[in-house]
Amino acid sequence: MRDMNPEQTPIRLSISQTAALFGISERTIRSAIKKGEVRYIVVRNRYKLSFDSLLAWSQKSTRRRNKRDTKGIGKYVATWYIRNKKYSPNPKLIPPQPNNNSK
């Protein structure tokens, strides 16, 4: 097995995980697989879909994008904003980083 950097490790999702994450039906995802619109591999007779290709695919259609934002993961984005000032650093309190661009 080759060693991969965690940043290079592809994220793969099952069809049911994808449906829940993007707020669409499994039938829609299976249709995209059949049309070759998303990249996937088969592991133990199960589809594992590439998250990168799913994200690009979800951006191509306004309907899919709206479902993702209202029924899928997008409905939680507003709650990701940190409201507690204790955990949200004030930019004035963060010391400036030294510039390492010496010529």
C-alpha positions in Angstrom: 0.0 0.0 0.0 1.4 3.3 -0.9 1.8 6.1 1.6 -0.4 9.1 0.7 -0.4 12.6 2.2 -3.8 13.2 4.0 -4.3 16.1 1.6 -4.0 13.8 -1.4 -6.3 11.1 0.0 -9.5 11.2 -2.0 -12.8 11.4 -0.1 -15.2 8.8 -1.3 -18.9 8.5 -0.4 -21.5 5.8 -0.8 -24.7 6.5 -2.7 -26.7 6.8 0.5 -24.2 9.1 2.1 -24.2 11.3 -1.0 -28.0 11.4 -1.1 -28.1 12.6 2.6 -25.2 15.1 2.1 -26.6 16.7 -1.0 -30.3 16.4 -0.2 -31.2 14.5 -3.3 -32.5 11.0 -4.0 -30.4 7.9 -4.5 -32.1 7.5 -7.9 -30.7 10.8 -9.0 -27.2 9.7 -8.1 -27.6 6.4 -9.8 -28.7 8.2 -12.9 -25.6 10.4 -12.8 -23.4 7.3 -12.4 -25.2 5.7 -15.4 -24.6 8.9 -17.5 -21.0 9.0 -16.5 -21.4 12.5 -14.8 -19.5 11.5 -11.6 -16.3 9.5 -11.0 -16.5 6.4 -8.9 -14.8 3.1 -8.0 -16.4 -0.1 -7.0 -15.4 -1.6 -3.6 -17.0 -4.9 -2.6 -19.8 -4.5 -5.1 -20.6 -1.0 -3.7 -20.1 2.3 -5.5 -17.7 4.8 -3.9 -18.2 8.2 -5.4 -15.5 10.9 -5.6 -16.4 13.9 -3.5 -14.6 16.3 -5.8 -16.6 15.1 -8.8 -19.9 15.1 -6.8 -19.2 18.7 -5.8 -18.6 19.8 -9.4 -21.6 17.8 -10.5 -23.8 19.5 -7.9 -22.8 22.9 -9.2 -23.8 22.3 -12.7 -27.6 22.3 -12.0 -29.5 25.0 -10.3 -32.0 22.5 -9.0 -29.3 20.3 -7.5 -27.5 23.3 -6.0 -30.8 24.5 -4.4 -31.5 21.1 -3.0 -28.0 20.8 -1.6 -28.4 24.3 0.1 -31.9 23.7 1.5 -32.1 20.0 2.2 -28.5 18.9 2.3 -25.3 20.1 3.9 -25.9 23.7 2.9 -28.6 24.1 5.5 -26.0 23.9 8.2 -23.5 26.4 6.8 -25.1 29.4 8.6 -24.5 27.5 11.9 -20.8 27.2 11.2 -20.4 30.9 11.8 -18.7 31.3 15.2 -20.8 33.7 17.2 -19.0 33.4 20.6 -16.4 36.1 20.7 -14.3 34.0 23.1 -13.6 31.5 20.3 -13.6 34.0 17.4 -10.3 35.9 17.5 -10.3 39.6 17.1 -8.0 40.5 14.2 -6.6 43.3 16.3 -5.4 40.8 18.9 -3.6 38.6 16.5 0.1 39.7 16.0 1.1 40.3 12.4 3.1 37.5 10.8 6.6 38.3 9.7 7.1 38.6 6.0 9.5 35.9 4.7 9.8 37.3 1.2 13.4 38.5 1.6 15.3 39.2 -1.7 
